[in-house]
């Protein structure tokens, strides 16, 4: 057959329309998740995913992404180019259909695309609807075509603007600042996404340039998902090299899987469907986990490594870093944002494939298999020891009067939804907070020194730390894999530390504890960072508190000459009334809610910042040093 093969045929009549853009502008959150920074960056993902789909289909190799100085984004690929020409069924140009009809695209036609990350027309048309202006340029059939739009409405018909010897699509869009809370793109957010995409598509090259700063990077990884796992483990110590790599197909589902165990205690398993990240997992992850547990237990028993016991899923996943990437036609997701896969065939495919291929790998690599089983046995022993430690802590707290830590100054309110717990650095600040608080709903727990770094501690050793034990009892809900968020005693848990290096370190240790051992606290929006003022500008009886340099400059202007500036280096420098007015009064305080925007990135950051390996931490600090302000050493 010639170039018009079944899969390769992609012309004006390949575009299938389902219609309507008005709903997108009325309810943008339904299509891109939100109108904050997360939703803004989702626009870029939608357009880039179209180029990646061309790579997956074998028609493109490179995607270029530019953050332009005027606030727009340009995405260019070297694929076949969106079809141009009159669509017989709709009586409209195919390019215009793709950019103005909500469900128009080649992804609905299985002859044009076997698998795809997004739904081609959905993505680009949603971007068009939510952009003040969009410019589409297509190169194909020896010509260059162009069409421009404003809030999804074409300025005119598709124009032929020249000749071209190449093929591809270039989209430039200006996000609508009337819809989005912010239109400022963050380099690091996009950088992380593009890096992941390049790992998952080893045939692809993604070039990314921020023309606002001149910063640029090229992402291309011949090692694919195996190299991806090694990258994720760069701040950890692997117990075997190289990663276990499994690739194959079952029931039309193509799979690329890589696993590597480290000497740590946290699991990091990330899954993708057609290169789309599925942070909530789904059927493919269920199949992976079930097969991993079954295969490791079977090998352990068959080879005399496991006698009278069986490893649980949490045991075989301790210290595991894995990437599960599958590709399949027409995946069924739960929800518009594709966070969780619902296709039942994926579970069957991954489970059967893993059962066979991982068992084969263990037979061919008995030394690695023995390491993995022994790692699981160690996790089981640690889990049992941790359970005994938790039980002992519960028994001890139940026997002691009041059962709560003696240092805790509790509140009188009993409804958790109305209660706040301030975790305060040091006895001095703790004293001020206790005096300044509203005793009805605000509880204070002072910390003495730094808590244990849980990133590097065995689960059974964590409860040996007195400060962590006090935190666990005060918060309620337990700790570790048994943590129950429905039992927490405060729905607002506020970390209140000094604005210096020690304060930042204590805050990071606490966030590591919450993320690794009480993660539902963060996922349910219960963790906050207090924002005490950095300056007090005063003259006579007039005083203004400033939370950054800009506010201080404004305060100086307002008060005028002769103003005194006090720089707060610690919470203990404030008297109880000042601490209440600036940092604890719900009417006037500033607080930041801690949220997990990207689970993969969060996991990497905690490993880098709190792990044993110095080099990745040094690189991270150098890369982000320019972002630091008001740091007291």
GIWO-V736564 format. One record per helix or strand. SS is the DSSP state (@ for helix, = for strand). FROM is the first residue (numbers start at 1). TO is the last residue. Records with the same first field share a line. If there is no record, write none. Layout:
# GIWO-V736564
SS->FROM-TO ; FROM-TO
This chain:
# GIWO-V736564
@->12-14 ; 22-26 ; 29-32 ; 37-56 ; 94-100 ; 106-108 ; 120-129 ; 187-200 ; 224-232 ; 283-302 ; 313-317 ; 344-364 ; 366-399 ; 416-418 ; 427-436 ; 454-456 ; 459-462 ; 466-475 ; 480-482 ; 485-487 ; 501-517 ; 519-523 ; 549-559 ; 571-573 ; 576-584 ; 599-610 ; 614-627
=->16-16 ; 62-67 ; 73-77 ; 86-87 ; 92-93 ; 105-105 ; 131-140 ; 143-150 ; 153-154 ; 159-163 ; 168-175 ; 205-210 ; 215-219 ; 238-238 ; 244-250 ; 253-262 ; 268-273 ; 276-277 ; 282-282 ; 320-327 ; 333-333 ; 341-341 ; 408-409 ; 420-425 ; 442-447 ; 492-496 ; 527-530 ; 535-539 ; 542-546 ; 564-567 ; 591-593
